[in-house]
Amino acid sequence: MNDSYTLVVLATEDTTQSHNHTATQTIQITINDVNDNSPQLDLPLTPIQIQQNVTIGEIHTFDCVDFDIGDNGIFTCDITSPVFNTVTLFSLSVVSPVCSLLIESTPVPSCSVPLTHNLDINCTDSGYPSLSSSFTISVVVNLVNLQDPVLSNSLTPIPLSESTLVPSPLLDLSEFVTDGDCQSFGLVKYSINNQYPNLAFLSLSQLGEVELIKQVDFESPLFGYPPSLHLDVIARDSLGAVSGREIRFNVSFLIQDVNDNPPTCSVLSLTISLQEGSLSPLNLSTLCFDLDSNLNGDLSSIFTSDHLSIFRFSRFPYNFTHSLITIRPLLALDFETTESYSISVSVSDRGTPQLDTSLSVTVNVVNINDNTPFFTNPPVSLTVIENDPPTTLYVISADDDDKEEFGQLVYLLITVNYNLLTNIDVFIGNTSQFEIGLYSGELVQLTEINYEEDTIFTFGALVQDTSRSVKAYFNITIENVNEFAPVIAFPSPGAVLQGAAVNTVVGFAHVSDQDRDDTFSCTILSNSTPSPIASNLFSLNNTANRVYVLLSQSVICNDQLLYQLSIECSDDVANPLSSLAVYNISIAPQNLNIPLPTTHTISLVIDENEALNTVITSIFPLLADSDCAQNGSYRYSIILQDPVNHGLLAIDSLSGVVSINETLDYESLLFMFIIPRA
């Protein structure tokens, strides 16, 4: 270093002229050395950069100077800062003007050691008086990525319930991965090696937080078998820098089945039709299934609390996953009792907790014609009075337990005709005399009925619905009205011989009555002539269509040779009609008997001198002859009188009256007798 200086001074004119004049002056300066400078860094020292993995014994130099010369410029330096954790990290030596920093030990034995070391250095020169100075230099340890991330614990498959809510944290990988490097080199960032299709369900933060971001489903085919999620993780230190060290490992989540799906059915509200009376099962038009697996997905129970005594529901496997629901009536359904059933059906699984779903089933009972009509007011046998005007005779009524069209009834008339050839002819339909109202069941008489043409009708009432029928037979009897009186017709007058036997038929009459089935009785009226002889002398014998006149006693001689009988014939009914006829009967006399005296001797006392023609007796009452008319009449004569031929008495030949014919003299005749002849 120079101890003298030469100073040359240049002086220049300060003018505006284009040419300035200059002058120079040399000055010689001599400097005496004194120890006036303390040791110091030559230049401001930037931090000394060393690597974390620096080699022990490595030297880092820097310039430190003392601007004095000679002994004044010789100096030594010492590190005055304390050691670190009893470990001497650095030592310092000086060979002016170079300071050498020696690495004594690993500068970063752990990440807890400061990475920047501020070294306090004191330097003292050899001058008199010695001068010293202190300064601080920084040694910055540059970290180096020395170690790979390490998966410290084995990651076994992690259970993941399918019911885990989203979003949910699942795992912090930073708890399983370590890196011995410091600061950023020891900071690991995580990423996913995109190679699994189910990554949409998981997210991985750079800090290693695994989160479920989408609901998983044990039953979904996305997750394979056994159902699981997988992450192929890249753990890279140096904050994930490309130059960082990395490890790769797989994280698996085994999806755990829970009963998180209730059974479901393809159709939840159904309307079905079952024919009444049917006991056959019917599959519902719905497929039920449970998205869960194992017991959680086993549809074990089909239950209903509605109409337990009427229906039973059961499950029938349709395929591996779906089941049919079958309904079976336990009782024959009856449309007329219940037309429709509303049933809530619970379909449950066997999981824990048990889940179920409800079906709403409406069962419409299909009406069929399963009931036969029956009479509520059956037909009865009726009586119609002959010639009554048309009228409603009776109302036949029936019912049918079926409803709607199957319960609508029609009434038909069955006419039954009996004949010798076919026994029975049956005709369905109304007749000219009677009809049944097709829908009312009214049995109506259409015309007046003549008993003489028809006495009885045999009918049937046929009641039918669409395919079933009931019938009942009945009679309509025509009650005869007595319209006509019997008609009496004698073909000829009556005649009978005197002396005919009792019950001799004198004559007969034809008796007819236009009324059908009428019988009659004929009697002889008391006004027959001569009365009362005629009514006693004759009697009547009634037969089906004739009346015979009989002789009820012998004809006596009463000189009645003609009888006129008044005969009345009446119907044998409650309110009879009658007719009269006169029947003439003639008696043919017969001389069958001789006159017989009722007494053989008649004694008479006659006064003498009685007047001539005085009637003294009559022979007629003294005789009896049962012959009639001239056969029973007499001619009287005296065949003998004593004294003979005196002719004292005379007898009337017709009347039999005996009278005095001559004057009687007691003295000449004491007595006399006569014998008359009739």
C-alpha positions as CSV (number, residue, x, y, z in Angstrom):
1,M,0.0,0.0,0.0
2,N,1.4,3.5,-0.9
3,D,2.4,5.8,1.9
4,S,2.5,8.9,-0.4
5,Y,0.3,10.4,-3.0
6,T,0.8,12.8,-6.0
7,L,-2.1,15.0,-6.7
8,V,-2.3,16.6,-10.2
9,V,-4.8,19.5,-10.3
10,L,-6.3,20.6,-13.7
11,A,-7.7,24.1,-13.9
12,T,-10.0,25.0,-16.9
13,E,-11.4,28.4,-17.9
14,D,-15.1,28.8,-17.3
15,T,-16.0,30.9,-20.4
16,T,-18.3,30.8,-23.2
17,Q,-15.5,30.8,-25.7
18,S,-15.0,27.9,-28.0
19,H,-11.5,27.5,-26.8
20,N,-10.8,27.3,-23.1
21,H,-7.3,27.5,-21.5
22,T,-6.3,25.0,-19.0
23,A,-3.5,24.7,-16.4
24,T,-2.2,21.8,-14.2
25,Q,-0.5,21.7,-10.8
26,T,1.1,18.7,-9.1
27,I,0.9,18.2,-5.4
28,Q,3.0,15.6,-3.5
29,I,1.4,14.2,-0.3
30,T,3.2,11.8,2.2
31,I,1.0,9.9,4.8
32,N,2.3,8.5,8.1
33,D,0.7,5.2,9.0
34,V,-1.2,4.9,12.2
35,N,-3.5,2.1,13.4
36,D,-6.6,3.8,12.5
37,N,-8.6,1.0,10.9
38,S,-10.1,-1.9,12.6
39,P,-10.6,-5.2,10.8
40,Q,-13.8,-5.4,8.8
41,L,-15.6,-7.2,6.1
42,D,-14.3,-6.2,2.7
43,L,-17.7,-5.8,1.3
44,P,-21.2,-6.2,2.7
45,L,-21.5,-10.0,2.8
46,T,-24.5,-11.7,1.4
47,P,-25.5,-14.8,3.4
48,I,-23.2,-17.6,2.8
49,Q,-25.2,-20.4,1.1
50,I,-24.5,-23.9,2.0
51,Q,-26.4,-27.1,1.2
52,Q,-28.2,-29.1,3.8
53,N,-26.2,-32.1,2.8
54,V,-22.9,-30.2,2.8
55,T,-19.8,-32.3,3.5
56,I,-18.3,-31.9,6.9
57,G,-14.9,-30.0,6.6
58,E,-16.1,-28.0,3.7
59,I,-14.7,-24.4,3.7
60,H,-16.5,-21.3,2.7
61,T,-14.4,-18.2,2.4
62,F,-15.2,-14.5,2.5
63,D,-13.0,-11.4,2.4
64,C,-12.2,-9.6,5.6
65,V,-9.7,-6.6,5.6
66,D,-7.9,-4.2,7.8
67,F,-6.9,-1.1,5.8
68,D,-3.8,-0.5,8.0
69,I,-0.6,-1.9,6.8
70,G,2.1,-3.7,8.6
71,D,1.3,-5.0,12.0
72,N,-1.6,-2.6,12.1
73,G,-3.2,-4.6,9.4
74,I,-2.7,-8.1,10.8
75,F,-5.7,-9.4,12.7
76,T,-7.4,-12.5,14.0
77,C,-11.1,-13.3,14.2
78,D,-13.2,-15.4,16.5
79,I,-16.8,-16.6,16.4
80,T,-18.4,-15.3,19.6
81,S,-21.9,-16.7,19.2
82,P,-22.6,-19.7,21.4
83,V,-22.6,-23.2,20.0
84,F,-25.9,-24.8,19.0
85,N,-27.2,-27.4,21.4
86,T,-23.6,-28.0,22.5
87,V,-22.7,-28.8,18.9
88,T,-20.0,-26.7,17.3
89,L,-21.3,-26.2,13.8
90,F,-18.7,-23.8,12.5
91,S,-15.1,-22.7,13.1
92,L,-13.3,-19.6,11.6
93,S,-9.7,-19.1,10.5
94,V,-8.1,-16.0,9.0
95,V,-5.3,-15.7,6.5
96,S,-5.6,-12.1,5.6
97,P,-7.4,-11.0,3.7
98,V,-9.3,-14.3,3.6
99,C,-11.5,-15.6,6.3
100,S,-12.3,-19.2,6.0
101,L,-15.5,-20.7,7.5
102,L,-15.1,-24.4,8.3
103,I,-18.1,-26.7,8.5
104,E,-17.5,-28.7,11.7
105,S,-20.8,-30.7,11.7
106,T,-24.1,-31.2,9.9
107,P,-25.7,-27.9,9.9
108,V,-29.2,-29.3,9.9
109,P,-29.3,-32.3,12.2
110,S,-33.0,-31.9,12.5
111,C,-35.7,-29.7,11.2
112,S,-35.8,-28.0,14.6
113,V,-32.4,-26.4,14.0
114,P,-32.6,-22.9,12.5
115,L,-31.9,-22.9,8.9
116,T,-30.2,-19.5,9.1
117,H,-27.2,-19.2,11.4
118,N,-26.2,-15.6,12.3
119,L,-22.5,-15.8,13.4
120,D,-21.2,-13.0,15.6
121,I,-17.5,-12.5,14.7
122,N,-15.0,-10.3,16.6
123,C,-11.7,-9.4,14.8
124,T,-8.8,-7.7,16.5
125,D,-5.6,-6.3,14.8
126,S,-2.1,-6.4,16.0
127,G,-1.6,-2.6,16.0
128,Y,-1.0,-0.4,18.9
129,P,-3.3,0.3,20.2
130,S,-5.1,-2.7,18.8
131,L,-8.3,-2.1,17.2
132,S,-11.2,-4.6,17.0
133,S,-14.6,-4.8,15.4
134,S,-17.5,-7.1,15.4
135,F,-19.8,-8.0,12.7
136,T,-22.3,-10.7,11.9
137,I,-22.4,-13.0,8.9
138,S,-25.3,-15.2,8.0
139,V,-25.0,-18.7,7.0
140,V,-28.1,-19.9,5.2
141,V,-28.5,-23.6,5.0
142,N,-30.2,-24.5,1.7
143,L,-32.5,-27.4,2.3
144,V,-32.2,-30.4,0.0
145,N,-34.8,-33.0,-0.7
146,L,-33.1,-35.9,0.7
147,Q,-35.8,-38.3,1.6
148,D,-38.8,-39.9,-0.1
149,P,-42.2,-39.7,1.6
150,V,-42.8,-42.9,3.6
151,L,-46.1,-44.7,4.2
152,S,-45.5,-45.3,7.8
153,N,-48.4,-47.6,8.5
154,S,-50.0,-50.1,6.2
155,L,-53.4,-49.0,5.0
156,T,-55.8,-51.9,5.3
157,P,-59.1,-51.7,3.5
158,I,-61.3,-49.2,5.3
159,P,-64.9,-49.9,5.9
160,L,-67.3,-47.4,4.4
161,S,-71.0,-47.5,5.1
162,E,-73.2,-46.9,2.1
163,S,-75.3,-44.7,4.3
164,T,-72.4,-42.3,4.9
165,L,-73.7,-38.8,4.2
166,V,-72.0,-36.6,1.7
167,P,-69.8,-34.7,1.9
168,S,-68.1,-36.6,4.7
169,P,-64.3,-36.8,5.5
170,L,-63.1,-40.3,5.4
171,L,-59.4,-40.3,5.9
172,D,-56.4,-38.0,6.5
173,L,-53.5,-39.5,4.6
174,S,-51.1,-37.2,6.3
175,E,-51.5,-39.3,9.4
176,F,-50.0,-42.2,7.5
177,V,-47.3,-40.6,5.3
178,T,-44.1,-39.0,6.7
179,D,-41.2,-37.2,5.1
180,G,-37.9,-36.5,7.0
181,D,-37.1,-33.5,4.9
182,C,-37.6,-30.1,6.3
183,Q,-39.9,-27.3,5.3
184,S,-41.2,-27.6,1.8
185,F,-39.2,-30.6,1.1
186,G,-40.9,-32.4,3.9
187,L,-44.4,-31.1,2.9
188,V,-46.2,-33.7,1.0
189,K,-49.0,-32.9,-1.5
190,Y,-51.4,-35.6,-2.5
191,S,-53.0,-36.2,-5.9
192,I,-54.9,-39.0,-7.5
193,N,-53.6,-41.1,-10.2
194,N,-56.7,-41.2,-12.4
195,Q,-57.2,-44.8,-13.2
196,Y,-60.4,-45.9,-11.4
197,P,-63.8,-45.3,-12.8
198,N,-65.3,-44.6,-9.3
199,L,-63.3,-41.4,-8.7
200,A,-66.4,-39.4,-9.0
201,F,-67.3,-40.5,-5.5
202,L,-64.1,-39.4,-3.7
203,S,-62.1,-36.3,-3.5
204,L,-58.5,-36.0,-2.3
205,S,-57.2,-32.7,-1.2
206,Q,-53.5,-31.7,-1.6
207,L,-53.2,-32.1,2.2
208,G,-54.3,-35.7,2.0
209,E,-57.9,-35.4,3.2
210,V,-60.0,-38.0,1.5
211,E,-63.7,-37.0,1.4
212,L,-66.8,-38.8,0.1
213,I,-68.5,-36.4,-2.3
214,K,-71.1,-38.7,-3.8
215,Q,-73.3,-41.3,-2.2
216,V,-72.2,-44.8,-2.6
217,D,-74.4,-47.7,-3.1
218,F,-73.5,-51.2,-2.1
219,E,-75.8,-52.7,-4.7
220,S,-74.4,-50.6,-7.6
221,P,-72.4,-52.5,-10.2
222,L,-70.1,-49.6,-10.4
223,F,-68.3,-50.8,-7.3
224,G,-67.6,-54.3,-8.4
225,Y,-67.6,-57.2,-6.0
226,P,-67.0,-57.0,-3.2
227,P,-68.3,-53.4,-3.6
228,S,-65.4,-51.0,-2.9
229,L,-63.8,-47.7,-3.8
230,H,-60.1,-47.3,-4.6
231,L,-57.8,-44.4,-4.7
232,D,-54.4,-44.7,-6.4
233,V,-52.6,-41.9,-4.5
234,I,-49.5,-40.0,-5.4
235,A,-47.8,-38.5,-2.4
236,R,-45.1,-36.0,-3.5
237,D,-43.0,-33.9,-1.3
238,S,-41.6,-30.5,-2.1
239,L,-45.1,-29.3,-2.1
240,G,-45.8,-31.5,-5.1
241,A,-43.2,-29.9,-7.3
242,V,-42.3,-31.9,-10.3
243,S,-38.8,-32.3,-8.9
244,G,-40.2,-33.7,-5.6
245,R,-39.9,-37.2,-4.4
246,E,-43.0,-39.3,-4.5
247,I,-44.5,-42.6,-3.5
248,R,-47.6,-44.3,-4.8
249,F,-50.0,-46.4,-2.9
250,N,-53.6,-47.6,-3.0
251,V,-56.3,-46.8,-0.6
252,S,-59.3,-49.1,-0.6
253,F,-62.7,-48.5,1.0
254,L,-64.9,-51.6,1.4
255,I,-68.5,-50.5,1.1
256,Q,-70.6,-51.8,3.9
257,D,-74.2,-52.8,3.1
258,V,-76.8,-51.1,5.2
259,N,-80.5,-51.3,4.9
260,D,-80.9,-48.0,3.2
261,N,-83.4,-48.9,0.6
262,P,-87.0,-49.7,1.4
263,P,-88.6,-52.2,-0.9
264,T,-90.1,-50.6,-4.0
265,C,-92.6,-51.7,-6.5
266,S,-93.0,-50.8,-10.1
267,V,-96.5,-49.7,-9.5
268,L,-97.6,-48.5,-6.1
269,S,-101.3,-48.0,-6.8
270,L,-103.1,-50.8,-8.6
271,T,-106.7,-51.6,-9.5
272,I,-107.4,-55.2,-10.2
273,S,-110.6,-57.1,-11.0
274,L,-111.5,-60.4,-9.5
275,Q,-114.6,-62.3,-10.6
276,E,-117.0,-62.9,-7.9
277,G,-117.0,-66.4,-6.6
278,S,-113.4,-67.0,-7.8
279,L,-110.9,-68.4,-5.4
280,S,-108.0,-68.4,-7.9
281,P,-104.9,-66.4,-7.1
282,L,-104.0,-63.4,-9.3
283,N,-100.6,-61.8,-9.8
284,L,-100.6,-58.1,-9.3
285,S,-99.3,-56.0,-12.2
286,T,-96.3,-54.8,-10.2
287,L,-92.8,-56.1,-9.7
288,C,-91.4,-55.5,-6.2
289,F,-87.7,-55.4,-5.4
290,D,-85.2,-54.1,-2.9
291,L,-82.0,-52.4,-4.0
292,D,-80.3,-53.7,-0.9
293,S,-78.5,-57.0,-0.8
294,N,-78.6,-60.1,1.4
295,L,-81.1,-59.9,4.2
296,N,-81.5,-56.2,3.6
297,G,-82.9,-56.9,0.2
298,D,-84.9,-60.0,1.1
299,L,-88.6,-59.3,0.7
300,S,-89.7,-61.6,3.4
301,S,-93.0,-60.2,4.5
302,I,-96.2,-59.2,2.6
303,F,-98.6,-57.9,5.2
304,T,-101.9,-56.2,5.2
305,S,-104.2,-55.3,8.1
306,D,-107.2,-54.8,5.8
307,H,-109.7,-57.6,5.1
308,L,-107.5,-60.3,6.6
309,S,-110.3,-62.8,6.5
310,I,-110.9,-62.2,2.8
311,F,-107.5,-61.9,1.1
312,R,-104.1,-63.3,1.4
313,F,-101.0,-61.8,-0.2
314,S,-97.8,-63.7,-0.9
315,R,-94.5,-63.2,-2.7
316,F,-93.5,-65.2,-5.7
317,P,-89.9,-64.9,-7.1
318,Y,-90.0,-63.5,-10.6
319,N,-86.2,-63.4,-11.1
320,F,-83.1,-63.0,-9.0
321,T,-84.0,-59.5,-8.0
322,H,-87.7,-59.0,-8.5
323,S,-90.8,-60.6,-7.0
324,L,-94.4,-60.8,-7.9
325,I,-97.1,-60.1,-5.4
326,T,-100.0,-62.5,-5.5
327,I,-103.4,-62.0,-4.1
328,R,-105.7,-64.9,-3.3
329,P,-109.3,-64.6,-2.1
330,L,-109.9,-66.7,1.0
331,L,-113.6,-66.5,0.5
332,A,-115.8,-66.4,-2.5
333,L,-116.2,-62.7,-3.4
334,D,-119.8,-61.5,-3.7
335,F,-120.4,-58.4,-5.9
336,E,-123.8,-58.0,-4.3
337,T,-122.2,-57.8,-0.8
338,T,-119.2,-55.7,-1.6
339,E,-118.4,-54.3,-5.0
340,S,-114.9,-53.0,-4.2
341,Y,-112.1,-53.4,-1.6
342,S,-109.4,-50.9,-0.8
343,I,-106.4,-52.6,0.7
344,S,-103.1,-51.2,1.9
345,V,-100.4,-53.8,1.5
346,S,-97.0,-53.5,3.3
347,V,-94.0,-55.1,1.6
348,S,-91.1,-55.3,4.0
349,D,-87.5,-56.6,3.9
350,R,-85.5,-58.5,6.6
351,G,-82.9,-55.8,7.2
352,T,-82.1,-54.0,10.4
353,P,-83.9,-51.8,10.8
354,Q,-86.7,-53.3,8.8
355,L,-88.0,-51.1,6.0
356,D,-91.2,-51.4,4.1
357,T,-93.2,-49.8,1.4
358,S,-96.9,-49.7,0.9
359,L,-99.0,-50.6,-2.0
360,S,-102.5,-49.3,-2.5
361,V,-104.6,-52.1,-4.1
362,T,-108.2,-51.6,-5.2
363,V,-110.0,-54.8,-5.9
364,N,-113.0,-54.4,-8.0
365,V,-115.3,-57.4,-7.9
366,V,-116.5,-58.3,-11.3
367,N,-120.2,-59.0,-11.3
368,I,-121.4,-62.2,-12.9
369,N,-124.7,-63.9,-13.0
370,D,-124.3,-66.2,-10.1
371,N,-127.7,-66.0,-8.5
372,T,-130.9,-67.5,-9.7
373,P,-134.0,-65.4,-9.4
374,F,-136.4,-66.3,-6.7
375,F,-140.1,-65.4,-6.1
376,T,-140.9,-62.9,-3.4
377,N,-144.6,-63.1,-4.3
378,P,-145.0,-66.4,-6.1
379,P,-147.9,-67.1,-8.4
380,V,-150.9,-68.7,-6.8
381,S,-153.9,-70.5,-8.2
382,L,-156.6,-67.9,-8.9
383,T,-160.3,-68.0,-9.6
384,V,-161.8,-65.7,-12.3
385,I,-165.5,-65.3,-12.4
386,E,-167.0,-65.9,-15.7
387,N,-167.7,-62.8,-17.8
388,D,-165.9,-60.5,-15.4
389,P,-164.4,-57.5,-17.2
390,P,-160.6,-57.4,-17.9
391,T,-158.6,-56.5,-14.9
392,T,-155.3,-57.1,-13.1
393,L,-155.6,-60.3,-11.3
394,Y,-152.4,-60.6,-9.4
395,V,-148.9,-59.2,-9.2
396,I,-146.1,-61.7,-9.3
397,S,-142.9,-60.4,-7.9
398,A,-139.4,-61.9,-7.8
399,D,-136.0,-60.7,-6.9
400,D,-132.5,-61.5,-7.8
401,D,-129.5,-61.1,-5.5
402,D,-127.4,-60.1,-8.5
403,K,-127.0,-56.5,-9.3
404,E,-126.9,-54.4,-12.4
405,E,-127.9,-56.1,-15.6
406,F,-127.7,-59.5,-14.0
407,G,-130.4,-58.6,-11.6
408,Q,-132.8,-57.2,-14.1
409,L,-135.8,-59.5,-14.4
410,V,-138.4,-60.2,-17.1
411,Y,-141.6,-62.0,-16.6
412,L,-143.0,-64.4,-19.1
413,L,-146.1,-66.5,-19.3
414,I,-145.9,-70.2,-19.9
415,T,-149.1,-71.8,-21.3
416,V,-149.5,-75.5,-20.7
417,N,-151.9,-77.4,-22.9
418,Y,-152.7,-81.0,-22.2
419,N,-153.6,-83.3,-25.0
420,L,-153.8,-87.0,-25.7
421,L,-151.0,-87.1,-28.2
422,T,-148.2,-85.2,-26.7
423,N,-149.4,-85.1,-23.2
424,I,-148.2,-81.5,-22.6
425,D,-147.7,-78.6,-25.0
426,V,-145.8,-75.7,-23.6
427,F,-145.9,-72.3,-25.1
428,I,-144.0,-69.3,-23.8
429,G,-145.8,-66.1,-24.3
430,N,-149.0,-64.2,-23.6
431,T,-152.3,-65.5,-24.8
432,S,-155.4,-63.7,-26.0
433,Q,-157.0,-64.0,-22.6
434,F,-154.0,-63.4,-20.2
435,E,-150.7,-61.7,-20.2
436,I,-147.9,-61.0,-17.7
437,G,-146.2,-57.6,-17.7
438,L,-142.7,-58.1,-19.1
439,Y,-141.1,-56.1,-16.3
440,S,-144.0,-55.5,-13.9
441,G,-145.0,-59.1,-13.3
442,E,-148.7,-58.0,-13.4
443,L,-151.0,-60.9,-14.4
444,V,-153.7,-59.3,-16.4
445,Q,-157.0,-60.7,-17.7
446,L,-157.4,-59.3,-21.2
447,T,-161.0,-60.4,-22.1
448,E,-164.1,-61.8,-20.6
449,I,-163.8,-65.5,-20.1
450,N,-166.7,-67.9,-21.0
451,Y,-166.8,-70.8,-18.6
452,E,-168.5,-72.9,-21.3
453,E,-165.4,-72.6,-23.4
454,D,-162.7,-72.8,-20.8
455,T,-163.0,-73.9,-17.3
456,I,-159.3,-73.8,-16.2
457,F,-156.0,-72.6,-17.5
458,T,-152.7,-74.0,-16.5
459,F,-149.9,-71.5,-16.6
460,G,-146.4,-71.1,-15.5
461,A,-144.7,-67.9,-14.5
462,L,-141.2,-67.8,-15.9
463,V,-138.9,-65.2,-14.3
464,Q,-135.4,-64.9,-15.9
465,D,-132.4,-62.7,-15.8
466,T,-129.7,-62.8,-18.5
467,S,-129.1,-66.6,-18.1
468,R,-130.9,-68.0,-15.1
469,S,-134.6,-68.5,-14.5
470,V,-137.1,-69.7,-12.0
471,K,-140.6,-70.8,-12.8
472,A,-143.7,-71.8,-10.9
473,Y,-146.9,-73.2,-12.3
474,F,-150.4,-72.2,-11.3
475,N,-154.0,-72.6,-12.3
476,I,-156.6,-70.0,-13.2
477,T,-160.0,-71.6,-12.5
478,I,-163.0,-70.0,-14.2
479,E,-165.9,-69.8,-11.8
480,N,-169.1,-70.6,-13.6
481,V,-171.8,-68.0,-13.5
482,N,-175.4,-69.3,-13.8
483,E,-176.4,-67.6,-16.9
484,F,-179.0,-69.9,-18.3
485,A,-182.1,-71.7,-16.8
486,P,-182.6,-75.3,-17.7
487,V,-184.6,-75.9,-20.8
488,I,-187.3,-78.6,-20.5
489,A,-188.5,-80.4,-23.6
490,F,-191.1,-83.2,-23.5
491,P,-191.0,-85.1,-26.7
492,S,-194.6,-86.2,-26.3
493,P,-197.5,-86.1,-23.8
494,G,-197.6,-88.6,-21.1
495,A,-200.0,-91.6,-21.0
496,V,-200.5,-94.4,-18.6
497,L,-203.0,-97.3,-18.3
498,Q,-205.3,-97.5,-15.4
499,G,-203.9,-100.0,-13.1
500,A,-200.3,-99.6,-14.1
501,A,-197.8,-100.5,-11.5
502,V,-196.1,-98.0,-9.2
503,N,-193.0,-96.4,-10.7
504,T,-194.3,-97.0,-14.2
505,V,-192.6,-94.4,-16.5
506,V,-195.4,-92.2,-17.7
507,G,-193.1,-90.0,-19.9
508,F,-189.8,-88.1,-19.9
509,A,-188.4,-84.7,-20.8
510,H,-185.1,-83.7,-22.1
511,V,-183.5,-81.1,-19.8
512,S,-180.6,-79.0,-21.0
513,D,-178.6,-76.1,-19.6
514,Q,-176.3,-74.0,-21.6
515,D,-174.3,-73.4,-18.5
516,R,-171.4,-75.9,-18.4
517,D,-171.4,-78.5,-15.7
518,D,-174.7,-77.4,-14.3
519,T,-176.9,-80.1,-12.8
520,F,-180.5,-79.6,-12.1
521,S,-183.4,-80.8,-10.0
522,C,-187.0,-80.9,-11.2
523,T,-190.1,-81.0,-9.0
524,I,-193.8,-81.2,-9.5
525,L,-195.4,-78.0,-8.3
526,S,-198.4,-78.0,-6.2
527,N,-200.4,-76.1,-8.7
528,S,-200.6,-79.1,-10.9
529,T,-204.2,-80.1,-11.7
530,P,-206.1,-81.6,-10.4
531,S,-204.7,-80.5,-7.1
532,P,-203.4,-82.0,-4.9
533,I,-204.1,-85.3,-6.6
534,A,-201.7,-84.8,-9.4
535,S,-198.7,-83.9,-7.3
536,N,-199.3,-87.0,-5.2
537,L,-200.0,-89.3,-8.0
538,F,-196.8,-88.7,-9.9
539,S,-193.2,-88.3,-9.0
540,L,-190.0,-87.4,-10.9
541,N,-186.7,-89.1,-11.4
542,N,-183.9,-86.7,-12.3
543,T,-181.0,-88.1,-14.4
544,A,-178.1,-86.3,-16.1
545,N,-180.1,-84.8,-18.9
546,R,-183.6,-86.3,-18.5
547,V,-186.3,-86.2,-16.0
548,Y,-188.7,-89.2,-15.9
549,V,-192.3,-88.9,-14.8
550,L,-193.1,-91.9,-12.7
551,L,-196.4,-93.2,-11.4
552,S,-196.1,-93.0,-7.6
553,Q,-199.4,-94.8,-6.8
554,S,-202.1,-96.6,-8.6
555,V,-204.6,-94.5,-10.5
556,I,-207.8,-94.5,-8.4
557,C,-211.2,-94.1,-9.9
558,N,-211.9,-90.4,-9.5
559,D,-213.1,-89.9,-13.0
560,Q,-209.9,-87.9,-13.7
561,L,-208.5,-89.1,-17.0
562,L,-206.2,-86.1,-17.8
563,Y,-203.6,-84.7,-15.5
564,Q,-201.6,-81.5,-16.1
565,L,-198.4,-81.4,-14.2
566,S,-196.5,-78.2,-13.6
567,I,-192.9,-79.1,-13.6
568,E,-190.1,-76.7,-12.5
569,C,-186.5,-77.5,-13.2
570,S,-183.8,-75.5,-11.3
571,D,-179.9,-75.3,-11.4
572,D,-178.2,-77.0,-8.5
573,V,-176.3,-73.8,-7.6
574,A,-176.5,-71.2,-4.9
575,N,-178.5,-68.8,-7.0
576,P,-180.5,-71.1,-9.2
577,L,-182.3,-70.3,-12.3
578,S,-185.4,-72.3,-13.1
579,S,-187.9,-72.9,-15.9
580,L,-191.4,-74.3,-15.9
581,A,-193.1,-76.7,-18.2
582,V,-196.6,-78.2,-18.3
583,Y,-196.8,-81.9,-19.0
584,N,-200.1,-83.5,-19.9
585,I,-200.8,-87.0,-18.8
586,S,-203.8,-89.0,-20.0
587,I,-205.1,-92.1,-18.2
588,A,-206.2,-95.0,-20.3
589,P,-209.1,-96.6,-18.3
590,Q,-209.1,-100.4,-17.9
591,N,-212.1,-102.4,-16.6
592,L,-210.1,-104.4,-14.2
593,N,-212.4,-104.7,-11.3
594,I,-216.1,-105.6,-10.6
595,P,-218.2,-103.4,-8.4
596,L,-218.2,-104.8,-4.9
597,P,-220.9,-103.8,-2.3
598,T,-219.6,-102.4,0.8
599,T,-222.5,-104.0,2.6
600,H,-224.8,-106.8,1.6
601,T,-228.0,-105.8,3.3
602,I,-229.5,-102.5,3.8
603,S,-232.5,-102.2,6.0
604,L,-234.7,-99.2,5.5
605,V,-237.9,-98.0,7.1
606,I,-240.4,-96.3,4.9
607,D,-243.5,-94.6,6.0
608,E,-246.5,-95.7,4.2
609,N,-248.0,-93.2,2.0
610,E,-244.6,-91.6,1.3
611,A,-244.9,-89.5,-1.8
612,L,-243.9,-90.9,-5.0
613,N,-240.4,-90.4,-6.1
614,T,-239.2,-89.9,-2.7
615,V,-235.6,-91.0,-2.6
616,I,-235.1,-93.6,0.0
617,T,-231.5,-94.5,-0.6
618,S,-228.6,-94.5,-3.1
619,I,-226.8,-97.6,-4.1
620,F,-223.5,-95.7,-5.3
621,P,-221.9,-95.2,-1.9
622,L,-222.6,-98.8,-1.1
623,L,-220.5,-100.0,-4.0
624,A,-216.7,-99.9,-4.7
625,D,-215.0,-100.2,-8.1
626,S,-211.4,-99.1,-8.5
627,D,-211.7,-98.8,-12.3
628,C,-211.8,-95.3,-13.6
629,A,-214.1,-93.4,-15.9
630,Q,-216.7,-95.6,-17.6
631,N,-214.9,-98.6,-16.3
632,G,-215.6,-97.5,-12.8
633,S,-219.1,-96.1,-13.4
634,Y,-222.3,-98.1,-13.0
635,R,-225.7,-98.8,-14.6
636,Y,-228.2,-99.7,-12.0
637,S,-231.3,-102.0,-12.3
638,I,-233.4,-104.0,-9.9
639,I,-233.1,-107.6,-10.8
640,L,-235.3,-108.8,-8.0
641,Q,-237.9,-107.3,-5.6
642,D,-240.3,-109.0,-3.4
643,P,-243.1,-109.1,-3.7
644,V,-242.3,-109.8,-7.2
645,N,-243.3,-107.5,-9.9
646,H,-245.0,-105.1,-7.7
647,G,-242.7,-102.3,-8.9
648,L,-243.1,-100.4,-5.8
649,L,-239.5,-99.1,-5.9
650,A,-237.5,-97.7,-8.8
651,I,-233.7,-97.3,-9.2
652,D,-232.1,-94.6,-11.4
653,S,-229.8,-96.5,-13.8
654,L,-227.1,-93.8,-13.7
655,S,-227.0,-92.6,-10.2
656,G,-228.2,-95.6,-8.3
657,V,-230.8,-93.6,-6.4
658,V,-233.7,-95.7,-5.2
659,S,-237.0,-93.8,-5.0
660,I,-240.8,-94.7,-4.3
661,N,-242.3,-95.6,-7.5
662,E,-245.8,-96.6,-6.2
663,T,-247.8,-95.8,-3.2
664,L,-246.9,-97.9,-0.3
665,D,-249.6,-99.5,1.9
666,Y,-248.5,-100.9,5.2
667,E,-251.4,-103.2,5.3
668,S,-250.6,-104.9,2.2
669,L,-246.9,-104.9,2.6
670,L,-245.3,-105.5,5.8
671,F,-241.9,-105.6,4.3
672,M,-240.2,-105.9,1.0
673,F,-236.7,-106.4,-0.4
674,I,-235.0,-105.7,-3.7
675,I,-231.7,-106.8,-5.2
676,P,-230.3,-104.1,-7.4
677,R,-227.6,-104.8,-10.1
678,A,-224.8,-102.5,-11.0
